[in-house]
Amino acid sequence: MERRERFARIILNGFESYFAEFQNITLGARTRFENADWLGMHAAGTERIDLYKRKLSAVLGTVKLVAGEDLQNFDFWRDTRRIYAGLIRNHNNFEIAETFYNSVYNAVFEHRQVRNDYVFVFSSQGDIPLADSTLVLRHYKVDKGVGSTLRQLLDDYRLNIPYEDVERDIGFIKEAVDRELNSAPNFTLDPDDIRLEVLTNHFYRNKGAYVVGRILSGQDQVPFVLPILHTENGSVYVDTVLFGSDMVSVVFSFTRSYFMIDATIPSQYVLFLAKLMPAKPISEIYNCMGFNKHGKTYFHRNAVRHMESTTDKFEIAPGIKGMVMSVFTLESYPFVFKIIKDRFTPPKEVTRDEVMEKYRLVKRADRAGRMADTQEFTNLAFARDRFSDELMEELMTVAPSQISEQGKALVIGHLYVERRMTPLNLFLQDASDEALKSAMIEYGNAIKELAAANIFPGDMLLKNFGVTRHGRVVFYDYDEIVPLLDCNFRRIPEPRNEMEEMASKPWYTVGPNDIFPEEFRLFFSGNQRARKAFDDRHSDLYEASFWQSLQEQIRSGYVESFYPYRRRLRFPREEAAQRRA
């Protein structure tokens, strides 16, 4: 038993070491923001994502030494699970510690024999600690007026750099708050009944710091977010105020990079954020705080429960079938499952390893609000009878190497899971003129924002983009993405004679990284309404010079700002400055 206890303690120590270093990286976010160190901010985010695997590898070496021949003994793991559960009983972050234990087990057994006897498929302490969110909240009464309360709030969240014009910002926020409260049907406007609850620490991501809270009146609430941005002269300002669960949900979207937030007990923040965004899965809230491995655990637990409580069958996802991926879904479940095919439909020439590397690139990149986050699973078991005959025929035809029937279970060797969206090509089929125009503006914005984040989508067909429930257009087909800086954007040379002009194939040389933006018009083949709406706003994407200028911008070290809200919502600070002048 002594060896088993040492084994369990080694894993727990590994978790504590991981969590401490995770916190240390995170604690540097405020200084990076204050110093406008945007490249450092991105590098820290990547380092934090890579940290988990690095710490896991270090622990694996030691547990293999200690376990010896018992490493593959399930009775040994059953005992150590029990001991580990005792060690983390009442631990503030037991849920994330359980996930770390699971990761060690899965690294040993390659995700096979995942049973609650050996790992924490389900927690003996509940899915999430019953943390007290009030300990990470600042409370404000509005009895002395909204302006006075906002002045105190902005002072409490002051950074080590000055506000550009704090009184101007207070005026903007107060006007917006008054307008919001006057339109809220269940809110009393009695100042004695209105109060604010605000999470103690800023959320940092990309070039923004965010203050997150809610306005309360009786049992009713209005969630809000205050984005704080830098000026060019070293001061900061409040860019806008975002109200409502939908707005806050977009800020915490699955399409964006993970936040840096000083949260010693993450569940305190998770539980409060869940109150602000009741429609957002808890797994995604953990993800957006950087605990994506535990987000995966939470997702799996809820997925198991969903499958047990429903009877509908998995079906092939609607839309045009992909050349690289086979995609299926469950009508009652808002996610899709993606399997890499054994053989790709011509003219695709990438390999399985290359596709997997593309997905790793997306995980570590700044997704700019335009690429869906994914969870990767190995040897995931499903109930065989939940798969439709059509889907089984599809999977056995295109990916037989990944399919294994084990009794009543169907085990899929490797797959990705991501949020379900409406494919853009399907969305456009029945869209009104106004909805189509909005979607095509969003489509062009998505391409431009990805490019500014050093991501070239490669295959920009409409079917490779989806529309979220908030109307945002998001890219989700990653098998051809490359860093923008690896591309060579060229104009198609003018033909020198009639023979070249009439040639059916390019008469000029084309290198492996050459891209001709003039050819992007082909992506709208068959949908002239979409092409016209796109050309009215984004015809610059057909020019090689547009892409070349973005490359120069990236090489210079400039980091683009990616706003998780419409620009029309920003406060008119420049107009205010002109009025004063």
N, C-alpha and C positions, 0 to 999 in steps of 0.2 A: 504493500500500500504506500510505503514511503516513496517509491519510484513514481507511482501514479500521481502523488501529490506534487512531487517536484515537476513532473510533466505539466500538470495543470498550472502550477505557479509560473513556469517558464512562458506559457502562452499568455497568462494574465500580465506578466511583466512586459511581454512584447506589446500587448495592447496599450499598456500605460505609457510605454516609450513612444509608440506611434501617436497616441493622443497628445502627449506633451509636445512633440515636435510639430504636429498639426497646429496646435495652439500657437507655438512660437512663430511659425510662418504667418499665421493669421494676424498675430499681434503687430506685425510689421506693416500691415495694410494702412493704418492711419498715417504713419510717417511717410509711406510711399505716396499717399494721396496728397499730403501737405507739401511734399517736395515735387509734386507733379511728375513722379517717376513712373510714367505709363508703361514703358517697356519692362521695368522692374515689377510692376503690378502683374503683367501677363506672365512673366517668368516665374513669379511666386505661385501663381495659380497652377501652372504646369508642374512645378516642383511638388506642390501639395497633392496633386492627382497621382504623381509617380511615387509618392512617399509610401502609400499603402503596400504596394508590391515590394518595395525595397525592405520595409520592416518585416513583411511576411516572409520574405526569403531568408532574412537573418534568423528569425525564430525557427524556421524549418530545419536549418542546419543543426540547431541545438536539440530540438525535440527528437530528431532522428538519432542523435547520439545517445540521448537518455533512454528512449524507448527501446532501442535495439531491435531484437527480433519481434517484440510485441507491437511494433509500429503498424502491422497489418492485422492485429488481433482485435476483433470487434468487442470482445469482453473487456479488453483493456480500455478501449474508448468509452464503453458504457460506464466504467468506473470513473474515468477522468472527467466525463461530462458531469456526473453527480458531484464530484469534488469541486469542479470549476463552478458549478451552480451555487455551491455553498460559499465559495470564495467571493462571488459577486453579489451575494444576497444583500440587498439594500445599497448596493453600489449606485452612485448617482447616475452613472451612464451604463447600467448593466446591459441595456439593449444593444449598444454598439459593441460592448465587450463580447456579447454572445456572437455577434456577426464575425468578429475577429477569430473566435474559436472555430466557427463554421468554416472560415477561409482556410485555416490550418488543416482541418480535416479534409476539405475538398481538394486541397493541394496534394495531399497524400493519396487519396482514393480517386482522384480525377472525377469528382462529382458523382461517383457511383455509391450505391447503398446509402443514400441520404435518408436516414431514418431518425425519428425523434428520440430513439434510444441512444443514439450515438452523437447527435448534434442537436442544435436548438432550431429544429424546424419550426416549432412553436416554443415560446418562452414560458417558463414556469412562473414568471413574475408579471405576465401580461405583455402586450405588444409595446407599451410605452410607459416609462415611469410616470407616476402621478405627481409630476413636478408642480411646484407652486410658481406660476408665471408672474404673480404679483411681485416676486423678489427681483424681477428684471424689468420692472416698469417704473416710470416716473408718472406721478399723478398731478393733474392741474385742475383747479376749480376756475370757473369763468365768472365768478361773482363780482370781480372788479373790471369786467369788460373783456371782450375778445382781444382787443389791441394789447392790453396789459399782459394778458396770458401769453400771447404770441411773442411778445418782447422777452418774457421770462424763458419761454421755450427755446427761442433762438440763442439766448445767452447760455442756457444750459448745454446746448449742442454746439457751442462755439469751438472751433478748431484753433490750432496754433498759427492761423493766418486770419487776417481781418475780413469781415464782410465788406463787400464793395459799397453797399448802401443799405444798411440794415433797416432804416426807417422806410425806405422805398419797398423793400421786400415785405415788411410787416403790412404795409398798405395793400400790396397785391394779395397777400394771403388772406387778410381780413375781408377784403372785398369778395374773394372767392368763397370763403367760409360762410359769410352772410348770405350769399346767393344760394349756396348748397343747403344751408339749414332752412332757409325760407321755402325751398322747394321740397324738403323732406316731409312727407305727409304725417308721420307719427312723432315728429320732434316738437317738443315744447320750446318756445323761445325764451323761457324764463331763465336768466343767467344763473340763478341759484340751482337749477336742475341740470345744467350742462357741465360736463367734465371731460377731461382728456386723459387717456392712458397711452403712454408712448414707451416703446422699447428703449432700454437705457443706452444701448450702443448703436453706432452707425453701421449700416450695411455698405460695404465697399465692393465695387465692380467696375472694371474698365476705367472710365474717367469720372465716375460719379460716386458720391456718398449719399446715402438715403436714410432719412429719418422716417420710422414706420410706427403708426399708432392708430387710434380710433377716437372719434368723438362720441360720447354717450349721453343719452337722455332717457332716463327710466331704463327700460329693457331694450331700447332701440340703439343701434349703432350706425355710424358712418366711418368705415375704414378710410385711412388716408396715408399718402406717402409724400414726403417733401424731398425732391432731388436737389442736391447741392453740387454745383459745378464751379470750375475754376474760370477766372478771367485771364486775359493774357498778361496782366500786370501783377499777378501773384495774390490776388484777393479771391474771395468766393461769393457766390450769390445763390439764392433759392430760385431755381429755374421755373418751377410751377408747383401746384399742389394737385394731386390726383385723388379723386374720391371714389369710393365704392369698391365692392369685392371684385368686380370685373377688371377695373383699372389696376388694382393691386395685384391681381392674378397675372396680368400681362407683365408687370415688373418682375414677378417671380416665375416667369415662364420657363417651360421645359426646353425652349429654344435658345436659352441664353447661358452664358458661362456662370459658374458657381460664385456665389457671394463669399467675401471675407467678412466674418462677423465674430467678434469676441464673445463666445458663448461657452462658458465653463461647463454648463449643463445644457447641452443643445435642446433637450426635450422641453425646457422652459420656454424657449423661443418657438419651437415647433407647435406646442399647444396653443400659444397665443396667436400665431400666424394662422393656424387652422380655424380659429374663431373669425378671423378677417376674411378668409377664403374657404368657406365651407365646401365648395364644389371641387377644390383641389385635393388630389390624393395626398395622404400623409407621406407616402413614399417620395413624391416629388418635392415636398417641403424639405425633407432630409437631403435630397439630391442638391437642391439649390443652395443649401448651406455647406456643401462640399462633402457630405457624408453619403456619397453615392453608393458605396458598398452596402451600407445599412439600408439605404433606400431600396436597393435590390432585394434585400431580405424582407423588408416590409411589403414590397410589391408581391413577392412570391407567396407570403402568408395570405394576403388578401386574395390572390389569384386562386389559391387552393380552396379557400372558403367560397369564392364565387362559383367555382366549378361544382362544388358540393351542393350549392343551393339552386342551381339552374339545370336545365335539361336540353337547351338548344345545342345544335351541332356546329362544329367548326366548318366553315365554308371558305372557298377561294375568295379572296378579297375582290371587290368590284374594281373595274378599270382594265386598262390594257396590261396584259401579262408582261413582266419584266424579262429581259434577256439573261440577267444574272441571278435574280432572286425569285423564289416562289413565295407568295405572300398569302396568308390566310388569317381569318378573324372569326370572332364570335359575335353575333348580332347584339347580344346583351352586354358586351364587354367593350370598353372604349379604347382598346389597344389592338395592334396588329402584330403578327408573328412572321418573321422573315427568315427563310432558309436559303443559303447559298446553293445554287444548283451544282450538280456534278460536272455537267458540261454546259458551256454558255452558248447561247444562240448567236451565230455569226451576225455581224462582223466583230462581236466582242472578242478581245484577245487577252484580257487580264486573267490572272490566276486566282485561285482561292486565297492564297497567302496575301496577294496584293489587295484583294477586296477587304480582307480582315485588317490589313494595315491602314486602309483608308478609314475604316471605322475607328481605329485607334487614333488616327489623326484628328478626326472630328471631336473625339472625347477630350483631347488636349488643346484643341484650337479655341480661339474666341469665336463662338458660334454666332455672335452679332445679332441674336434674335431671329436668325433665319435658317437654322439647321436644328432638326429635332434631336434631342438627347436619346440615347438608346441604352438598353440593358442587355448584356450578353450572357447567354446561358449555355451550359454544357451538360449533356445527358439529362435533359429535362423530360420528366415522365408525365404523360397525359393518359386519360381513360380512352382506350381504343374505340369504344362504342360512341364516343362523342364526335368522331370524324365522319363526315359525309362520304359516300362512295366516290363521288366526283373528286373530292379533295384527296382521298387515299390513292386513287388512280393517278392523279397529278403528282403527288409526292413520290410514289414508287416509280414513276416514269422519269422525273427530272432530278431526284435527289435520293436514290435508293441507298447510297452509302451512309446517309444520315438517319435512316429509319430502321428501328429494331422493335419487333413485337415480342413482348415478354409477358406471357399470360394475358391478363386483361389490360395490360399497360402498353402504350406506344411510347417508346423512348426516342427522342430526337437528339442526335449527337451534338448539334451546334445550331443555335439560332439567336436572332436578335428580336427584342420587343421594343416597340415604340408607340407613342400616342397615335390613335387613328385620326386621320384627317380626310376631307373630301378631295380627291385628286382634282387638280386645277382644270384639266381638260373636261372632266365630268361636270364640274361646277359651272363652267362657261356654257354648257349645252342649253341649260334652261335659265340662264341669268338674264335679268332685265338689262337694258342698255346702261343704266346707272350702276348696277352691280358689276357688270362686265368691265366698265371703265375703271371702277375702283379696284377690281381684282388685277387688271393689267398694269395699273400704276403700281400696285403692291408687288407684282411680279418683277417689274423693272427695278423697283427699289431693293428687292431681295437680292437680285443679281449684283447690283452696285454695292450694296453693303457687304456682301460676301467678298467681293473683289477688294474692297477697302480693308478687309480683314485678312488679305493675302490668301483667299480661297477662290480658285476658278472652278465652277461647277462641272465643266466639261460638257456633259450631255444636258442641255437646257430645254429639252422638250417639255411641253406643258404637263405631261403625265408624271413627270418627276418632281413636281411641286404640289403641295397640298394647301388647302384653305382651313384654318383653324376655326373654332367656334367664335372667336373674336374678330374674324374676317382678315386675319393676317395671312400672307402667303409665305410658306416655309418650304425649304428644299429638303428632300428626304431620300434621295437616291445617290449614294456616295461612291459608286464603283469607279467613276472616272474623275473624281476631284483631284486637283493638283495645286500646289502652291502657285499663286499668281506669278511669282518671280521666276518660276521654272518655264513659263510660257514665252514664246516668241511671236508677238502679234505683228502681222504684216498686212499690207494692202495687196490685193490681187493685181499683178502687173498688167499693164495695158497690152493687148495683143499687138504684135508687130506686123502681122499680115493677115490676109483673109483665112489662110489655112489654120493659123492659131486661133482666130476668132471663132471658127466653126468646129474646132476640135471637141470631141465628146469627153475627153479626159484632160486634166491640167497639163499644159505644155511647158509649164515652169516647174522648177524643182521644189519639192515640199519636204522639209525636215521633220523629224519625229515630234518636235515640240512646236512646230509652226501652227498658228491659228489665224484664220482669216475672218474677222468680225463681219465682213460684208455678207458672209454666208449664213449669219444668224437669222436672216429673214425666213429661211427654210423651216424654222421651228414653228411657224404659223401656217404651214401648209394646210389648206382646207378650212381655215377659220379667218376669213378676211375681216370680220367685225373685230376680232381680237387684235389682229395685226394693226388695224387703223388706230384703235385705242392705244396700243403700245407705241406706235410711231409718233403719235401726237405728243407724247411725254418723254420717250426714251430712245429716240432715233440716234442719239449720240453713241449708243452701244454698238452701232454698226461701224464705227470709226476706229481704226487701229490706234489713232492718236489718243483716244480716250483711255484705252487700256494702258498704253505706254506711259501716260502721265500719272496714272495710279501706281504703276510700278516705280516710277521715280519718287513718288511721294513715300512709298513704303521703304525704299532704299535709304531715304534721307532720315529715317527714324521717326517720322510722323505717325502718330496713332490716331485713327479716326474716332470720333464720338458716335456712339450708337445709342440713340434715345429709345427707351422702352415705352414711348408714348408719342402721339402725333405732335408734330411741330407746331400745329395751330394752337395747342394747349399751353405753349410756353408764354410766360409773362412778357409783356412788351417793354423790356428794360431799356432797349435802345431808343424807343420812342419817348420814354420818360426822360432819358438823358437829353434828347433833343429839345424837349419842351422846357427843361430847366435852362438849357443854353440860350 
